[in-house]
């Protein structure tokens, strides 16, 4: 028997022992029992139940076993939450116990888990990073100061769409929105545009971002059987390492150029985020290293580009899929600011139907359908059930958004439902928590909120839209593909028309 085979046999025997031990432990009487769930198979547990669309598979299972459900994914104890009330228990009432993370094998690349605010436990270093986010990026003051920059980048988007309109060409909505978001962030962070709408260079960056998000969310045997991590059976750790290294190479080039320019007395500082981070690095007592800055930037670009652009793409897809909704949104914009008026961020509050469109889009297509996995740091009782220590906790916000006991016609795109419904999406109303809730809620929510509304309003106010190739709205493919974020399976391409 060769070495690899021996290791696999030992791993499976060890996994089998744990599966049966935990299964039997769940049947023992006590103050609280494990939540109900499907019976696990030997060794693999319930892995096969996940399929290619775990958010949908888990939603279907919750209809059988209830809104709090227990599964064994290999050796990983997993609790899945699929209702607002139980999500509130996990993310608010027991936030102090459930605020840690289950870190995937791919999250350990270059020790990213040790310095990333996404994966670090709630601790002093984590609070320091969050303070940087809050004070230097996402405070109301910082967001207000950046309005001019966002206006400029959205105008560049409209200029690109106009060029396509004049030529009768299709626009890849996701790509255009991604390029706009990427340039917005790169200008705010580095004072440079990283790409142009007429260039294909953004495709490499988008490809890297999506590859990383897909790898981080894709089922991985090395996560279910930790003893297999050192052989990386699916090669996912290696693939992640290559993608992250390429992004680090890009960041290194920008950082080194900035450090070189800062040596020159005649070269003034730009005051962008990179300058802020480099200044913090120089301060006495700071623990921010050059490597930390790259990891910090990695989190920002991953979280900020893909989620915003995919939400704009989904919103446009839903509006083109239901043209009467698009017309209604366009009428609202025209009535408020006029046919030739220029939309400003400050106008967003005056567009209740547009806000309803975004809420409805996020209800149906949350960027993170299972959020980022939480982990219980100790045994905790949730709604009478035991969530055991070290269990992975998944909050299925996709299932919550399509629950027929909460929403009328849950699978239908009906923005009107939010016009008379006081539901906020900033972590207080657990029927709609696309960005999470509690201390682990996305810190960039307010920037994303502004950008999605601003881009969407500008695109549908400045142009009318039609599908190419003679496609009818009812023929559109509205399916998604799963990763750490939820992407449209077939990119949306549409032809802009002069209003």
Wavefront OBJ file of the C-alpha trace (Angstrom):
o trace
v 0.000 0.000 0.000
v 1.567 3.333 -1.108
v 1.807 6.342 1.179
v -1.054 8.316 -0.389
v -3.443 5.373 -0.219
v -2.504 4.773 3.410
v -3.187 8.396 4.269
v -6.580 8.275 2.553
v -7.559 5.096 4.361
v -6.561 6.548 7.732
v -8.455 9.768 6.933
v -11.626 7.914 5.992
v -11.493 5.678 9.059
v -10.990 8.708 11.281
v -13.832 10.567 9.499
v -16.126 7.554 9.788
v -15.487 7.309 13.507
v -16.383 10.957 14.008
v -19.496 10.779 11.856
v -20.887 7.846 13.836
v -19.788 9.350 17.161
v -21.548 12.653 16.498
v -24.614 10.929 15.057
v -25.021 8.803 18.156
v -24.229 11.744 20.416
v -27.092 13.649 18.846
v -29.528 10.968 19.982
v -28.573 11.052 23.647
v -31.059 12.763 25.956
v -29.981 16.040 27.493
v -31.054 19.605 28.135
v -31.033 20.279 24.378
v -30.877 18.019 21.345
v -29.250 18.654 18.028
v -31.604 20.124 15.424
v -33.316 17.697 13.050
v -31.743 16.885 9.727
v -31.241 14.221 7.082
v -29.465 11.032 8.130
v -25.790 11.189 7.190
v -24.077 8.563 5.075
v -21.001 6.902 6.559
v -17.812 8.926 6.074
v -19.211 11.602 3.744
v -22.172 12.574 5.905
v -24.573 14.854 4.004
v -22.117 16.209 1.437
v -24.070 14.806 -1.516
v -27.141 16.756 -0.406
v -25.442 20.053 -1.255
v -25.295 19.613 -5.031
v -24.073 22.403 -7.325
v -26.466 24.951 -5.808
v -26.112 24.550 -2.037
v -28.315 27.560 -1.247
v -31.249 26.014 -3.104
v -30.565 22.451 -1.915
v -30.434 23.578 1.717
v -33.609 25.614 1.211
v -35.432 22.512 -0.038
v -34.131 20.458 2.903
v -35.318 23.112 5.367
v -38.863 22.630 4.067
v -38.601 19.040 5.286
v -36.590 19.389 8.493
v -37.420 22.905 9.609
v -35.804 26.352 9.803
v -32.937 25.157 11.998
v -31.301 22.040 10.637
v -28.272 19.881 11.439
v -25.993 18.232 8.897
v -22.664 16.469 8.936
v -20.533 17.630 6.022
v -17.780 15.042 6.243
v -16.448 15.689 9.736
v -17.801 19.247 9.942
v -20.805 19.771 12.218
v -23.084 22.221 10.432
v -26.218 24.056 11.527
v -28.282 25.743 8.812
v -30.648 28.588 9.708
v -33.466 29.477 7.310
v -35.854 31.828 9.144
v -35.664 35.477 10.271
v -36.388 34.722 13.932
v -33.632 32.122 14.217
v -31.232 34.271 12.204
v -31.850 36.991 14.774
v -31.015 34.521 17.563
v -27.705 33.665 15.900
v -26.626 37.080 14.622
v -27.956 39.294 17.410
v -28.918 37.561 20.647
v -26.022 35.066 20.579
v -23.689 37.150 18.443
v -20.930 36.962 21.079
v -20.837 33.152 20.771
v -21.448 32.844 17.025
v -19.289 35.667 15.653
v -16.220 33.572 14.798
v -15.637 32.084 11.376
v -15.320 28.644 9.889
v -12.291 29.194 7.681
v -12.109 27.263 4.408
v -8.838 25.710 3.337
v -8.536 28.323 0.606
v -8.781 31.062 3.249
v -5.395 29.992 4.640
v -3.507 31.016 1.492
v -0.559 33.238 2.450
v -1.937 33.162 6.033
v -4.755 35.444 4.895
v -6.983 34.150 7.704
v -4.581 35.586 10.303
v -4.752 39.180 9.062
v -8.099 39.444 7.238
v -11.006 41.168 8.949
v -13.268 38.698 7.127
v -11.724 35.611 8.751
v -10.084 36.836 11.963
v -11.859 36.193 15.266
v -13.356 39.199 17.012
v -10.315 40.493 18.879
v -8.196 43.578 19.402
v -6.490 43.324 15.964
v -9.905 42.782 14.359
v -11.291 45.891 16.079
v -8.270 47.898 14.929
v -8.905 46.928 11.322
v -12.599 47.705 11.612
v -11.706 51.114 13.041
v -9.609 51.837 9.942
v -12.547 50.885 7.731
v -14.918 53.060 9.719
v -12.756 56.160 10.122
v -10.987 56.286 6.772
v -13.430 54.743 4.308
v -17.036 54.212 5.273
v -17.908 57.043 7.652
v -20.658 59.394 6.468
v -18.053 62.139 6.101
v -15.788 59.987 3.897
v -18.721 58.892 1.765
v -19.925 62.466 1.316
v -16.422 63.623 0.351
v -16.276 60.885 -2.296
v -19.515 61.873 -4.054
v -17.699 63.867 -6.730
v -15.492 60.891 -7.572
v -18.467 58.557 -7.858
v -20.277 61.062 -10.084
v -17.234 61.160 -12.372
v -16.999 57.373 -12.633
v -20.711 56.958 -13.317
v -20.473 59.637 -16.011
v -17.662 57.627 -17.611
v -19.989 54.622 -17.550
v -22.725 56.641 -19.283
v -20.252 57.893 -21.898
v -19.291 54.300 -22.660
v -22.938 53.243 -22.914
v -23.663 56.222 -25.207
v -20.847 55.119 -27.512
v -22.419 51.665 -27.739
v -25.825 53.256 -28.208
v -24.572 55.321 -31.155
v -23.067 52.195 -32.717
v -26.087 49.992 -31.998
v -23.916 47.601 -29.982
v -24.738 45.491 -26.949
v -23.431 46.358 -23.497
v -22.270 43.635 -21.144
v -23.969 45.096 -18.080
v -21.998 43.107 -15.483
v -18.669 43.922 -17.110
v -19.509 47.627 -17.435
v -20.682 47.833 -13.828
v -17.583 45.931 -12.673
v -15.253 48.286 -14.549
v -17.018 51.296 -13.026
v -16.797 49.863 -9.509
v -13.177 48.777 -9.985
v -12.130 52.230 -11.152
v -14.059 53.884 -8.357
v -12.241 51.793 -5.765
v -8.830 52.001 -7.422
v -9.100 55.781 -7.700
v -10.192 56.088 -4.063
v -7.451 53.691 -2.929
v -4.586 54.489 -5.350
v -5.611 57.654 -7.256
v -5.453 55.719 -10.543
v -7.860 53.961 -12.887
v -7.000 50.280 -13.144
v -8.794 49.817 -16.463
v -11.012 51.441 -19.077
v -14.393 50.496 -20.481
v -12.949 50.099 -23.982
v -10.199 47.824 -22.693
v -10.261 44.122 -21.864
v -7.855 44.584 -18.946
v -10.693 44.632 -16.431
v -11.574 41.125 -17.545
v -8.385 39.756 -16.010
v -9.134 41.446 -12.705
v -12.791 40.367 -12.845
v -11.685 36.840 -13.736
v -9.345 36.752 -10.754
v -11.993 38.143 -8.396
v -14.655 35.690 -9.539
v -12.200 32.768 -9.430
v -11.337 33.652 -5.832
v -14.989 34.054 -4.818
v -15.920 30.796 -6.551
v -13.052 28.889 -4.925
v -13.925 30.310 -1.507
v -17.548 29.177 -1.818
v -17.134 25.902 -3.697
v -17.481 22.620 -1.759
v -13.999 21.353 -0.958
v -13.084 17.895 0.341
v -10.186 19.438 2.257
v -12.725 21.379 4.328
v -14.879 18.363 5.086
v -11.887 16.153 5.918
v -9.161 18.391 7.389
v -6.567 15.596 7.289
v -6.700 15.855 3.508
v -5.621 19.483 3.503
v -1.944 18.756 3.068
v -2.601 16.883 -0.205
v -5.231 19.372 -1.495
v -7.133 16.671 -3.432
v -9.073 19.090 -5.663
v -6.175 21.485 -6.131
v -8.266 24.377 -4.842
v -5.655 25.699 -2.415
v -3.102 25.814 -5.238
v -5.548 27.563 -7.570
v -6.379 30.117 -4.882
v -2.694 30.720 -4.222
v -2.080 31.491 -7.894
v -5.011 33.910 -8.113
v -4.121 35.750 -4.908
v -0.459 35.913 -5.898
v -1.414 37.615 -9.157
v -3.441 40.239 -7.272
v -0.588 40.699 -4.800
v 1.775 41.272 -7.741
v -0.532 44.053 -8.954
v -0.699 45.589 -5.476
v 3.089 45.281 -5.024
v 3.702 47.246 -8.206
v 1.391 50.049 -7.095
v 2.718 50.136 -3.522
v 6.377 50.136 -4.603
v 5.729 52.959 -7.054
v 4.038 54.980 -4.312
v 6.875 54.363 -1.842
v 9.360 55.512 -4.462
v 7.381 58.699 -5.156
v 7.069 59.458 -1.429
v 10.863 59.617 -1.143
v 10.856 62.647 -3.422
v 10.230 65.862 -1.506
v 8.706 67.406 -4.623
v 6.091 64.649 -4.856
v 3.150 65.513 -2.609
v 1.066 62.804 -0.983
v -2.263 62.114 -2.633
v -4.321 61.652 0.507
v -5.875 58.458 -0.822
v -6.342 55.245 1.150
v -2.895 53.924 0.257
v -1.313 57.041 1.756
v -3.452 56.591 4.861
v -2.317 52.964 5.239
v 1.356 53.821 4.631
v 1.145 56.614 7.207
v -0.430 54.238 9.719
v 2.376 51.778 9.028
v 4.913 54.436 10.046
v 3.175 55.350 13.289
v 4.704 54.148 16.525
v 2.938 51.180 18.013
v 1.063 50.196 14.845
v 1.111 46.547 13.856
v 0.269 47.237 10.209
v 2.960 45.760 7.937
v 3.427 45.917 4.171
v 2.017 42.413 3.944
v -0.985 43.468 6.046
v -1.688 46.300 3.605
v -1.865 43.857 0.686
v -4.232 41.581 2.576
v -6.302 44.624 3.568
v -6.568 45.698 -0.074
v -7.413 42.150 -1.131
v -10.440 42.126 1.164
v -11.575 45.523 -0.057
v -11.399 44.710 -3.747
v -12.991 41.285 -3.353
v -15.869 42.586 -1.244
v -16.363 45.851 -3.088
v -16.238 45.020 -6.795
v -18.079 41.772 -7.358
v -21.004 42.289 -4.989
v -21.843 45.764 -6.298
v -21.544 44.931 -9.995
v -23.467 41.659 -9.710
v -26.323 43.426 -7.877
v -26.555 46.061 -10.627
v -26.548 43.288 -13.239
v -29.296 41.339 -11.436
v -31.413 44.491 -11.046
v -31.095 45.307 -14.740
v -31.871 41.685 -15.642
v -35.032 41.685 -13.536
v -36.179 45.011 -15.023
v -35.611 43.791 -18.579
v -37.326 40.534 -17.691
v -40.369 42.573 -16.614
v -40.439 45.674 -18.878
v -43.453 47.145 -17.078
v -41.323 47.454 -13.924
v -38.566 49.169 -15.901
v -41.079 51.644 -17.338
v -42.447 52.376 -13.872
v -38.957 53.092 -12.505
v -38.163 55.340 -15.482
v -41.371 57.309 -14.994
v -40.489 57.931 -11.347
v -37.021 59.225 -12.252
v -38.412 61.498 -14.958
v -41.097 62.924 -12.679
v -38.625 63.700 -9.893
v -35.652 65.170 -11.782
v -37.019 65.800 -15.255
v -36.246 64.205 -18.594
v -32.823 65.833 -18.956
v -31.956 66.121 -15.285
v -28.683 64.748 -13.941
v -29.050 62.241 -11.137
v -27.121 62.911 -7.943
v -26.560 60.592 -4.987
v -28.558 62.976 -2.853
v -31.607 62.196 -5.017
v -31.760 58.524 -3.973
v -34.118 59.204 -1.070
v -36.573 60.768 -3.538
v -36.915 57.530 -5.524
v -39.028 55.146 -3.424
v -39.762 52.811 -6.336
v -36.085 52.604 -7.297
v -35.250 51.756 -3.684
v -37.948 49.079 -3.807
v -36.367 47.655 -6.982
v -33.001 47.321 -5.225
v -34.549 45.726 -2.141
v -36.467 43.260 -4.294
v -33.289 42.437 -6.233
v -31.390 41.756 -3.023
v -34.265 39.667 -1.680
v -34.160 37.400 -4.716
v -30.433 37.547 -5.409
v -28.472 38.239 -2.211
v -24.755 38.651 -3.030
v -23.820 36.075 -0.368
v -26.660 33.512 -0.364
v -25.337 31.734 2.750
v -23.465 34.751 4.127
v -19.910 33.990 5.230
v -19.957 30.942 7.546
v -20.094 31.630 11.275
v -18.745 29.303 13.971
v -19.988 28.634 17.487
v -17.205 29.206 20.019
v -19.109 27.253 22.687
v -22.211 25.110 23.045
v -25.215 27.386 22.678
v -28.945 26.749 22.722
v -30.868 28.239 19.801
v -34.671 27.942 19.907
v -34.459 24.852 22.084
v -31.814 23.118 19.957
v -28.141 22.606 20.683
v -25.611 24.255 18.429
v -22.455 22.409 19.475
v -19.090 24.047 20.011
v -17.080 24.512 16.791
v -20.155 23.906 14.623
v -20.320 25.783 11.366
v -23.414 28.007 11.229
v -24.845 28.905 7.820
v -27.553 31.555 7.509
v -29.446 30.888 4.290
v -30.599 34.398 3.399
v -31.533 33.130 -0.077
v -34.070 30.773 1.520
v -35.364 33.511 3.849
v -35.895 35.785 0.845
v -38.003 33.141 -0.915
v -39.995 31.870 2.057
v -43.711 31.771 1.141
v -44.681 32.197 4.805
v -42.991 35.616 4.748
v -43.399 36.842 1.192
v -46.414 36.719 -1.130
v -45.428 35.202 -4.507
v -41.855 34.801 -3.220
v -40.263 33.829 -6.549
v -41.760 36.739 -8.455
v -40.025 40.102 -8.928
v -42.502 42.540 -7.386
v -40.848 45.757 -6.123
v -44.280 47.125 -5.174
v -44.263 44.886 -2.085
v -41.737 47.258 -0.466
v -43.597 50.509 -1.130
v -45.818 50.112 1.929
v -43.548 47.732 3.842
v -41.185 49.190 6.425
v -38.317 46.750 5.922
v -34.747 48.003 6.039
v -31.787 45.993 4.730
v -29.168 47.281 7.141
v -29.250 44.444 9.644
v -32.277 45.324 11.746
v -35.065 43.569 9.841
v -34.049 39.934 9.583
v -36.456 39.214 6.738
v -33.952 41.073 4.533
v -30.300 40.799 5.580
v -28.312 40.495 2.320
v -25.280 42.065 4.029
v -25.591 40.144 7.291
v -26.229 41.588 10.735
v -24.468 42.054 14.044
v -20.794 42.770 14.448
v -19.942 40.744 11.328
v -22.208 42.787 9.063
v -20.499 44.055 5.905
v -18.721 47.320 6.844
v -19.044 48.660 3.291
v -22.823 48.409 3.188
v -23.431 52.175 2.938
v -20.987 52.607 0.048
v -22.516 49.663 -1.774
v -25.990 51.065 -1.131
v -25.079 54.385 -2.705
v -23.255 52.890 -5.676
v -25.936 50.365 -6.632
v -28.739 52.945 -6.552
v -26.648 55.588 -8.312
v -25.487 53.324 -11.157
v -28.869 51.701 -11.667
v -30.758 55.020 -11.683
v -28.273 56.546 -14.130
v -28.444 53.597 -16.542
v -32.230 53.460 -16.762
v -32.785 57.233 -16.751
v -30.314 58.034 -19.519
v -31.261 55.130 -21.804
v -34.013 52.750 -22.648
v -32.933 49.130 -23.133
v -33.793 46.116 -25.246
v -32.478 42.575 -25.490
v -30.317 41.651 -28.477
v -30.802 38.901 -31.012
v -34.548 39.316 -31.086
v -34.867 37.764 -27.637
v -38.127 38.331 -25.816
v -38.152 39.148 -22.055
v -39.892 35.888 -21.204
v -37.074 33.940 -22.925
v -34.342 35.290 -20.619
v -32.312 32.789 -18.617
v -32.492 34.008 -15.007
v -30.530 31.139 -13.453
v -27.575 31.747 -11.136
v -24.269 30.077 -10.355
v -22.998 29.589 -6.829
v -19.822 30.872 -5.265
v -19.136 32.953 -2.199
v -21.285 35.420 -4.164
v -24.238 34.667 -6.414
v -23.554 35.375 -10.080
v -25.864 35.416 -13.069
v -25.185 32.173 -14.942
v -25.451 33.844 -18.354
v -24.120 37.433 -18.417
v -26.698 40.076 -19.264
v -26.121 41.840 -22.576
v -28.526 44.530 -23.691
v -28.725 47.245 -26.334
v -29.069 50.846 -25.081
v -31.562 53.087 -26.890
v -31.716 56.876 -26.830
v -34.596 58.120 -24.686
l 1 2 3 4 5 6 7 8 9 10 11 12 13 14 15 16 17 18 19 20 21 22 23 24 25 26 27 28 29 30 31 32 33 34 35 36 37 38 39 40 41 42 43 44 45 46 47 48 49 50 51 52 53 54 55 56 57 58 59 60 61 62 63 64 65 66 67 68 69 70 71 72 73 74 75 76 77 78 79 80 81 82 83 84 85 86 87 88 89 90 91 92 93 94 95 96 97 98 99 100 101 102 103 104 105 106 107 108 109 110 111 112 113 114 115 116 117 118 119 120 121 122 123 124 125 126 127 128 129 130 131 132 133 134 135 136 137 138 139 140 141 142 143 144 145 146 147 148 149 150 151 152 153 154 155 156 157 158 159 160 161 162 163 164 165 166 167 168 169 170 171 172 173 174 175 176 177 178 179 180 181 182 183 184 185 186 187 188 189 190 191 192 193 194 195 196 197 198 199 200 201 202 203 204 205 206 207 208 209 210 211 212 213 214 215 216 217 218 219 220 221 222 223 224 225 226 227 228 229 230 231 232 233 234 235 236 237 238 239 240 241 242 243 244 245 246 247 248 249 250 251 252 253 254 255 256 257 258 259 260 261 262 263 264 265 266 267 268 269 270 271 272 273 274 275 276 277 278 279 280 281 282 283 284 285 286 287 288 289 290 291 292 293 294 295 296 297 298 299 300 301 302 303 304 305 306 307 308 309 310 311 312 313 314 315 316 317 318 319 320 321 322 323 324 325 326 327 328 329 330 331 332 333 334 335 336 337 338 339 340 341 342 343 344 345 346 347 348 349 350 351 352 353 354 355 356 357 358 359 360 361 362 363 364 365 366 367 368 369 370 371 372 373 374 375 376 377 378 379 380 381 382 383 384 385 386 387 388 389 390 391 392 393 394 395 396 397 398 399 400 401 402 403 404 405 406 407 408 409 410 411 412 413 414 415 416 417 418 419 420 421 422 423 424 425 426 427 428 429 430 431 432 433 434 435 436 437 438 439 440 441 442 443 444 445 446 447 448 449 450 451 452 453 454 455 456 457 458 459 460 461 462 463 464 465 466 467 468 469 470 471 472 473 474 475 476 477 478 479 480 481 482 483 484 485 486 487 488 489 490 491 492 493 494 495 496 497 498 499
